[in-house]
Amino acid sequence: MNQSYLQSKIKSYGTAYLCWFFLGCHYAYLGKWGYQILYWITLGGLGIWMLIDLFHIPTKINNYNLKLTSQFPR
């Protein structure tokens, strides 16, 4: 992996929040399609899951980016 590839794969908070607010597709943005389908079927856990995700999106993005950067040799 090179530096430009890594930068193209890093996810941003803004995009994740836009996906969450407009389409509810923030799990798909992170590549978690199983969670995404379940999220849509349950309508965001009838709003409860949606409210929890409002506060957990930064953690999910940080974990994704940390996992991605740990694969990059220094």
N, C-alpha and C positions, 0 to 999 in steps of 0.2 A: 504494500500500500504506500502511496506517496502522499505528500502533504495536501495537494489539491483534491485528491479523492476523499481524504478524511474531512476536509472542510465542506465538501459537497454533501456529505452524509450527516453532518451535525444538525440537530434539530433546534428550533428556536421556540421560545415561550410565546411570542406573538402569534406565530402561525398556529401553534397548538391551541391557543385560546380562541383564535378565529375559527378553527375547525370545530372546537367544542361549542361555541356559541351559535354558529350558523347551521351546521349540519350534524353536529354530534359525532363527528368522525375522528376525534383525537386519538383513539386507539388504533385506527387504521393508519394514521399519520406516523405512529410509532411501530407499525408493522405487526400489531397484535390483533389479527383478524378474528380470532375466536372470541375475544372479549368484545370486539366491535359488534359482531352479530348479536351476541347476547345483550349488549347495551341497547341496540335498536329494538330487539324483540321485547324487552322489558320496559321500553320507553324511558331509558335512563334510570331503571330501578324505581319507576313511578316518581321520578324527581329526586329521590333520596340519593341515589348513586350519582346523579348529575350534580347535586349540591356538594357532595363530598369531593368529586373530581375538581370542582372549582378551586379548592384549596390544595389538592394533591398534584395538579398538573406540573408545577415547578419541580417537584420531587421526581415525578416520572420522567421528565425531560433530562434532569441531572443524571439520573440512573442510566438512561439510554446513552447519553453522551459519554459518561464515565466508562461504561462497558465498551463503547466504540473506541475511545482513546486508549484503553488498556490493551487493545489488540494491535495498536500501532507501535512498532519498535522505535525506541528513541535513539 
